[in-house]
Amino acid sequence: MPNSPANYLTIEEIIALPTFQDVAISEDGQRVAYVRQAADWDKNTYPQHVWVYDKHIDKSYPITIGENESMQPCWSPDGQILAFLSPACKGDKKTKQIFIQTDQETTAIQLSHADHSIDHFKWAPNGKGLFYIAKRPESEKLKRRSEMYGEFSYMDQDFHYNALYFLDLDKAKQNAKVLDKLPKDLRKAADENDKDNKDKVSTPLTESMNRQIYHYDISPDSGKIIFNSAPTPRLTDILNQETYLLDLKTNECVKLDITPLQAGPVLFSYDGSKICYSRYRKEKISTNIILEIYDLKSKQTKQPVLDIDENVFPVRWTENGILVTWQERTNYTTGLITEDGTLTPLADPVDIVITSPVITSDGKHTAYVKATSQAAAEVYLDNNRLTKQYQLYEGKTKSKKEIISWQTEDGLEIEGVLSKPADYDAAKIYPLVLAVHGGPTGTSIATPTTNRYQPIEQFVEKGFLVLEPNYRGSAGYGEAFRTANLRKLGLGDYEDIISGVNFLVDSKIADPEKIGILGWSQGGYISAFCATYSNRFKAISVGAGISNWMTYYVNTDITHFTRYYLGDTPWNDEEIYRKTSPMTYINNASTPTLIQHGEKDPRVPVPNAYELYRGLKDVGIETELVIFKDMLHGTDKPGIHRAILKQNLDWFAHHILEEQLDEDRVY
C-alpha cells in the first residue's frame, strides 16, 4: 500500500452514502419531495424515507423516520396534500399502502387498504382521488386448489395479474376517520375483516381484463385513462404491450391501433387531445427508443424529428412542451421538446448526470437529482441545491476520474472511465483492474464512486488504476454501437476489453503482469469469458455471471433477451450458444477466479455459478464460490454489499499485489 496521507472513503462509508430518487414538485414550485435511502447497519436494510423541502422556510424535513418507511411521494394538484406509499400491517404481513399528509395534519392518514402492495399511484387531475396499480385478489379457483392440495403452479399458466383501481379521496378520508376513532384492537379487526370498508373507497377498473398493466396516465379532465398492458405478467411478454383508452364515464375500453413496441411512459397532452409514448424504432430491442405522438381524434401518429441518436423517454407534457430525458455518451440530461421537434435542453449536456427530473405543468419550475464528475448527486430545485451530500466527502480523498478512448481492431471507438490515485505519477506504471458494468446496455459514468459491488476507491487507494470500459452494447453511444454486439457476445466484448488493456500497457501506464477484471451480471459474464478465453489476467471475479448460454436460456426469466442477442434458440443454432459461452473454453482456463452469486437469482440462475466453479476446479484452477443465501440478482442488504466488496478487494490484493490473505477473515 503506498505511503500516502490520502484518506479515501472506506467500504463502509461508500455503502453508507445516501441515495436520492423519486423527486416530486408542487405545482407552485415552492416545495419538493424526494426519497432519501441510507444504510441501517443494525437491521441490515436500506430504509427509504420521504423528505420535503419547503422554500417558504428554506428547510428540509423527513415525513417518516426509523422503521416507518415511506416512498413514491406525489403532490395533489392543488399542492396542499402530499401522498406517498408506506408499509402498513395487513394481517400477518406488511403491504405498501397510500398515505396522505396535509398542512393541517401533524400525522399521516392511511387511505388505501388493498389486498396486496400498491406498486404505483397518481393523483386524478381534478384532485378527487388517486389511481393506483396493485395485484388483483387471488382467484377463488387458486384459493380452493391451495386449500385442497397445497401450493403448486402450472408454468406459463397460473398468472397473478395486476389491475388499475380508483381510490375516492373523500370516502377514503371518512373511512380513515371512522377507523381512527375505534380502540386499537377493534380498529385492526375492522381494517382486516370488513371488506365493505375497502369496497366503498376503491373501485376496480381493469380487474376483468387478463392484462398486466405497466404505464398509465389520466386525462386532464379526469375522465379517461390511457394505459399500456401486456397479455401476461411474464417479462418475456413485455414487448407485446398494447395501448388501451378507458372512458371512466361509460366504462368503454378501446385498444388503440398503434405499435405494440412500447418501452416506457405513456402521457396525455396538456389539453387531452393527444397522447405520447416511447417505442422501439424497429422490432429489435436494441434499436433506438423514440418519441411518438398519437392524435386521439384523427388517429394519426407523428414522430418529432430529434437529432439524438439514443433512447428518448417522456416524463410530462406541459404547456411549453414535453419534458424528456436522454443520454449522450456518459451524460444524462433533460429538456423540453415541442411537437415540431424543437428541443430546449434544461441543462448543459456536458459532464452531467440528471435523474428523476420533474416539472410543473406550466413549465416554469423543475427539480431533479444531479451529479457531475466533481460533485456528488444532490437534489436541486430550479438548479439550486437542496441537499448536502457533499459534506460526506469533506476531508476525504477522491480518485481522479477521466474519460479515455481507444480503437478496437474491428474499427470501433470505445470509451471508458479511468480512475487514478490522487497522487498519480505519470512516470510510474500501475497495476490495473477492469470493473465491467452490466446490462449490456448499462454505462459507466465519471461521477464520484458509489459502486456497492466493485471496490473502486479501495483499489485506487491500494495503488491500482481502475478502468470501467463502456464496451459495445453500452447505452449512450447510439443505435449502431448498441447493436454491435449482436451474435458477438463475449467475443466482441473481449475485443473491447483487451484493446483497452493494450492501450494502457502500450501507453506505459499499466503493468502487463498485474491486471485483473471483475464485473456483475453482464459484467460478470464478460469476466467469466475472460477467465476461460484468455491468459492475460492475474485475477478475476465473476459476480452473478453467465457461464453457459444454454444453461442460462432454459433457466432465466428473460429468454427473449438471449434469443435477441444470440439470434435464435439453442435448438436452432447450437453453434452460436457454444462459441459465446465461457464453458466452451474451460480447458484453457489459467486465472484464479472468485465467483459470487445469489442463491435465488431469477435473472442469472445459480446453476451458472456451479457450472463455472466445477469446471475450473476440474481443470485445476484456484477458485472460490460464494453463494449468498436467499439473494436475488442483487442485494438490498448493506451487510452483503460489505462482504462482496471485501471479498473482491482481498482477492485482487492477494493475487496481484501478493498481499497475504487473513486466515481468520469472517467474510
N, C-alpha and C positions, 0 to 999 in steps of 0.2 A: 504494500500500500504506500503511495507516495507520501513523502514528508511535506505536508501542506497544512496551513491553518484553515483550509476550506472546511466549511460546515454545511454539507449538503443535507437535504431533508432525509430523514430515516425512512425505512419501510413503514414503520408505524405512523409517521407523520404524513406520508403520501396517502395511506389508506384513510386517515382521519380527515383529509381535506374535504370540506363540504362541497356538494354539487348543487346547482340551481337548475330548475326546469319548470314547465307548466306555468308560464307567465300569463297573467290576465290584467287587463287595464279597464278602469271605469270609463264610461262614455264621456265624462267631463275631463278626462285626462289627469285627474288630481290624485288618484290612488292606483297603486299597482299591487297585485297579489302574486306571490310566487311560492314555489315549493323548495324548501331547503332540506337536503338529505345529508346526514352525517352518521359516522360510526358510533354505535353503542357497544363498547368492548365487553361490558358486563353481561349483556344479553345476547351478544354476538349477532347483532342485527344492524340494519341501516334504516332507522326510523325516518319517516317523512313528516314534515310539519309545514303548514301554510303560514307564510309571513305576509304582512301588509305594510306597505309604505304609504303614509298619508302626507301629501305635500303641504296640507294646511298646517301641520305641526312639525314637518320635516323630521319625522321619526319612523322607524320600522318596529313592528312588534309581532310576536307569534300568536296565531289563533289557538294552537294546541301545543302542549309540551309533554315531555316524558313518554309514557306508553300510549297515550291518547293521540294517535296519529291523525293526519289529515293530508289530503292531496286533491289535485284537479280543481283549483279554485275557479269560480266563474261569477262575474258581477251581473246583477239583474240589469235590465235595460235602463232603468232609471238610476242605477248606481247606488241604491240605498240598501241593497241586500247582497251579501256575499254567500254564495252556495259553494259547498265543497263535499267531497267524499270522506268518510271516516268509518273505521271498523265499529260495528255495533253487535251486541250479542243477539244471536238468533238460535234459540235452543242451546245446544252444547257447542256451537261453533260461532265464529265471528264472520260477518259478511259486511262488505263495504256498502254503506247507505248514504243517501243525500241528507246533509245538514245545512241549515242556514243560520246566519248571524246578521242582525241589523244594528244600526247605530243605537237603537233604543234598548236592545237586549244585551245583557252582560254575558249570557251563556248561549251556546248554540242549541238549536232545536232540531231534533231528528224528524225529517219529513217522510221518508220512504221506509217501507217495511217489506221489501222484495224478498222472495224466497231465496234468491241467490245474489251474490255480489253484483253490484252495478258496475259495468265496465266504463261507461261514458255517459255524460249528460249535457244538455244545452237548455238554456232558457228559451221559452217562447218569446218572440219579439214583442208581443203585447204585455209581457210580464205576468200573465195569468197562470203560468205553470211551467213545468220543466219536462222535457222529453229525455228519456234515457234508454239505454240498451242493457239488458240482463238476460241470463239464460231463462228459457221458459220453464215452468214447473215440469217435473218429470211426469211422463205419461203414465196413465193408470196401468197400461199393459206391462211396462217395465217394473212398476212397483209390485204388481202381482207376481211377476216372474221371480223377482228378487226374494219376495216373501216365501214363495213355494220351493225354490231351488237353490237360492244363494246368488252371489254376484258372478255374472259372466256376460260377455258381449259377443255379438257377431261382427267380425271385421267388415268395415265399409258398409254396415247396415244400421247399427244401433247409434244413431246420431242424436246428440243433445243440442238442439238449435238454440240460438238466442232470439230475441224479438225486441221490437220497439214498444215503448209504453209512454203514456202521458200522465203526469202527476199534477193534479189540480192544487194550486198553491193554497187557496182559501180553505178548502176541505182538509188538506193535509195539516195546515196550521191549527185548525179547530180540533182535529183528531189528536194532535200532539198535546194540546192544552188539556183535553179530557184525560189522556193517559197520565199527564204530569200531576194531576190532582189526586190520583189514586195512590194508596200505600205501595211501597216498593214491590211486595210480593204479588199484589193484585195487578199492578202495572205490568209486571213481567208476564203474568199469565194472560192478560188481555192482549199484550203485544204478540205473544206466540200463538195463541189459540183462536182469537176472534178474527176469522178471515174477513168478516164484513168490514173491519177497520181498513184493511188493505184494499178491498174491492171498491170502497167508497171514494178512495183518493187516487187510485191508479187505474188507468184504462188501457187494456192491451190493444195494440194497433196492428201487429203483424203475427200474432200467435198462430193464426190459422194457416199461415204460409210456411211451408217447409223450405225456408231460406235462411241462410246465415247473413246477418246484417253487418256491414262494415261501416262505411262513411255515410253521413246523412246531414241534411240541413233543413231549416224551416223557412218558409216564405215570409217576407216582411209583414204580411197581414195575418200571419199565424194560421192560415187556412190550409196550407199544403205542406207536405214533406217530400223531399227528394232523397232517395237512398240507393246505395249500391249493395247488392247482395249476391251470394254465391249459392249454388244448389246444395252444398253440404258444408259442414264446418272444417272439412279436411283442407290442409294447407295446399294440397295438390290441386284443389278447385279454385284457388284464389284468382287464377287467371280467367276463370269462367264467370266473372261477375256480370250482372245485368243491372240496369238502372230503372227504377220504378218511381212513378209520381203518385202519391197518395193524397186524395182530396178528403180532408178531415170532416167536411160537412156531409158529403154523400157516401163516404167510405169506399168510393171507387178507386181502384188501384190499377194503374196502367203502366205496362212496360214500354219504355221509350225505345225507339228504333235508332240506337246509337251503338258505337263499338263496344264490345264486351271486355275490351282490354284495359279496364280501369286500373289505376295504380296508386290512387291516393284520394284526397278530399274531393267532394262534390259540393258546390256552393250556389245559392241563389244570387242573382244580380240585385243591386240596391233597390230596383223598382219591382222585382219579382217576375219580370218578363222573360228572363233567360237564366240558364244555369251554366256553370263552367266546371270543368273537371280535368284531371290529369290522366293521360292514357299513353300506352306504348305506341310509338310511331308505326311500328310494324309488329307482326305476330312473333316477336322474339323478345325475350325478357332482358336482353342487354342493349336493345335499341333505345334511343332517347325517349324519355317520358316527356310528352309535350302538353301544352295547354290547349284545350278545345272549348269553344263556346257553342251552346245549342239554344236556338230560339224556340221557346215553347209554343208560340203561335204558328210560325212559318215552318217549324220542324227542320230548319236548315242549320247546318254546322259551319263554323269557320275557325281557323287557327291563326291567331295573331302571329305575324312574322317576327321572330326573335332571332337576333344574331348571337345565339347562345348554343353552342354545341354541347349541351349537357341536359340533365334532367331538371324540369321546372315544376314546382308544386305550388298550387294556390293556397292562400291562408284565409283571406277575407276579401269580399267585394265591397268596396267603399264608394262614396260619391266621386272620388277622384281616380278610381281605377281599382284593379285587383292587386292586392298585396301578394307577391310571390317570393319564393326562395329558390336559390340555385347555388351551384358550386362551380368555382373556377380554379382548377388545379388544387392547391391546398387551402383555398379561401372559400368560406361560406358566407353568402351575403343575401340581401333582401332589397326589394324595390317595388314600385307601383307600375303596372302596365295597363295601358288603355286598350280598348277593343281594336284600334287600328294598329297596335303593336308598338306604340311609343313607350319606351321603358325609362323610368327615372329611378336610378339607384338611391337608396336612402342612406348609404354609407359607402365610403371609398372601398372598392372591392380588392384592395391590396393589403396583405398582412392583416387579415381579419377573419374571425370565425364567429358568426352570429347564429344563435339557435333560439328556438321558442319565440319568434317575433310575433307581436300583436299590434293592432292599430285600432283607433276609434273609427266609428262609421263615417265621420266627416273627413277622415284622413289627416287630421291636424296633430295627433299625438301618437307616438309609438313607444313601445317598450320591448326589451329583448335581453338575452344573455350574450355578452360579447367578451371575446378574448383576443389577444394578439401575441406575437412572438415574445413580447416583453412583459405583457400584463396578463395576470390570471383572469379566469372567467368571472365576470361580475354582472349583476342585474343593472340595467340602465332604463331611465325614463327620459325620453326626448334627449338622448345622448348624455344625460347626467347620471353619474354613477351613484347607485343607491346602497350597495353592499361594500364590505371592507375585507374581501378575501385577500387582498394584497398584504394585509398585516401579518398573515400566516407565513409569508415568505421573508419578512423583515429579519435581518441578521443571518439569513440562510444563503448559501452559495447555490446558484443555479447553473446547470450546464449551458454552454453556448450552443445554440441551435442555428443551423443554416440549411438552406435548400441547395442541394448539389444535383448535377445531372450527368449522365453518361450515355454512350451509344452501345446498343447490342449488335451482334454480328448480323442479325437479320434486319437492321436498319431502324429499330425503334429507339426513341429517346426516352430514357427512364429517369424519373426524379426520385429523390429520397431525402429524408431529414437526417442530417448528420449532427450528432450531439458530441461536443468536445468538452474536456475539462476546462474549468475557469482559468487555469494557469497553462493552457495549451501552448506547447512549444513546437513551432513549425520545423525545428531541426531534429525532432525526435520521431521515432517510428513506434506506433502504439499497437497493442493487441486490439482486436476488433470483434464485436458481437453484432450480428444482424438480428433485429427484432422485427418480425414479419406480421403485418396486420391480417385480419380475417376478411371474410366477405364472400367471394373475392372482391366485391365492389366497395370495400372499406377504403379509407385513405388515412395515411399517417400525416399529421399536421405539426407545424413548428411552434406550438404553444407550450407553456410550462407544463412539465410532466405531471400527469395524474394517473398513469397506467398502473392497474392493480394486478396485472398478470406477468409483466416483464419489468424487472427492477432497473430501469434505465438510469436513474440518478445514482443508484448504488454502484452500477457498473462503471459509470463515469468517475465516481469517487475513488474506485479502485484502480483507475488509470486506463480503462478501456475507452475506445471510441465506440459509439453505437450508431449503426446505420439502419434506418427504417425505410426500406425501399417501397415505392409505390409501383409495384410490378404490373405488367399488362393485366387488364381486367379491373384495375382500380378506378373508382369514380373520380370525376373532376377533370379528366383529360380527353373527353369527347367520346363519341359513339364508336369510332374506329378502334380506339385504344381499348375500350371496354370489351369489344368483340374479338380482339386479337388473341385471346386465349382459348377460343372455341376449338375443341378437339386437340388442344395443346397443353392441357393442364399438366402440371409437373414439369414437362419438358420445356415449355415456353417460360414457365416461372423460374426454372433453374437457370436458363439463359440470362434472364433479367438479374437474378441474384448474383450469379458468378461473374457477370460482366461488371457489376458494381464492385465486387471484391477485387477484381483485376484492376479496375480503375484506381482504387485506393492503394493497392500494392504498387502499381506502376508509378503512382504519384509519390512514392516513398513516404506514405502516411501510415499505412497499415503493415503489420508484421505478417508475412505469408505463413509463418509457422504457428501463429497464435490467433486463430479465427474460429468463432463459434456462431451458432444460429439457433434461434428459438422462435416459437410462434404459438398462437392459439387458434383453434377452428381451422379455417382455410390456411392460416399461417402455420398451424400445427401440421397440416397435410404437407405443405411445402418443406417444412423441417424434416418430416418423415421421409420425403422423397430424397432430400439431400443426405439423409442417414444411410440410404441403401444405394443411391446412384452415384455418390461422389466420395472421394477421399481427401477433399480439400479442408475439412473441418476437424478441429481438435475436440470439440464437444458440441452436443446437440440436445435440445429439449423439445419434446413433442407434446403440445397441450391440446387435448380434445381433437386430435388429428385423424384424418382418414388414412388408412394403410392399404386398403384393398377396395377398389371401387365396386366390385361385385358384392362383397360383404356389406359395404355401405348401402348400395342400392336396395337390397332386399330388407334392410332393417330401418332405414331412415324414414322420417315423416315428410320428407320433401323429395320424393323420387323424381318429380318433374325437373328439379334443379339438375340432377345427374343426367337425365335424358337430354336436356337442353345443351349443357356444356360439352357432353361427350357425343351428342348427335344421334344416339339410338339407345336401345335397351341392350343389356349384355347378351341376350339370346340372339339378337340380330347382328351384333358387332362385338364379338368377344375380344377381338384384337385391340380395339381402342381402350377397352377396360383393362386389358393386360398391360399394355405399354405405358399407361399413365398411372399404374399402381405401384407404390413403393415396394410391396411384397414381391413383385416380379424380379427385383434386383437384390433380394435379400442375401444371396451368396456373395455379393460384392461388398457388403457392409464392413466397415472398419472403425467406426467412430463411437466412443462411449455415448450412450443415449439415455436420457431421463424421459420417462413417459408419465404424463399426468392426465387423469380422465375422471369424469363424473360417472358414478355408478348407474345413474338413471338418465343418462343423456339421450334424448329422443332424436336430436339433430344429427349427431355423430355417435351412434350407439357404441357401447363399450366393447363389443367384440373386436372393433378395430384396434383397440389398445392391447387386448390379449393376443391378437394375431401377431402384431408387430413385436411384442415382448417375447413371445415364444420363438419367433423366427430369429431374433437377434441372439437369444440365449443359445439356440441350437447351433448357430454358426460361431459361437464363442466370443461374442461382443459383450463388453461390460454394459449392463443396463439395469435400470431400476424402474419399477412400475408402481405408481401411487394411485390408488383408487379412492376417490373421495365419496364417502357414504352418502347416499340419497341426493347427491348433487346432479343437477341437470347439465345443460350445455355450458353454463357458467354458474357462479355462486353469488348469493346475496348475503354472505356471512363474512364479516371482516376478519375473523379468525382464520378462515380458509384462505382468503386472499393473502394473509400474512404468511401462512405455510407455503403457499405456491411461490411467493416472491423469495422467501428464504431458501427454499429448495433449489430454485433456479440460480440464485446468487452463489450459493455454495458449490453447486455442480460446476459452474464455469470457472469460479475462482480456483477450485481444486484441479480441474483438468487442463486449464490454460495457464493459470498463474502458479500452479503447483503448490497451492496452499493446502495445509492439512485439514482433512475433514474432522470435525469434532465427533468422536465416537459416542459421546453422551448426548448428542443433539436429540431433542424430543419432537422435532418437526419433520 
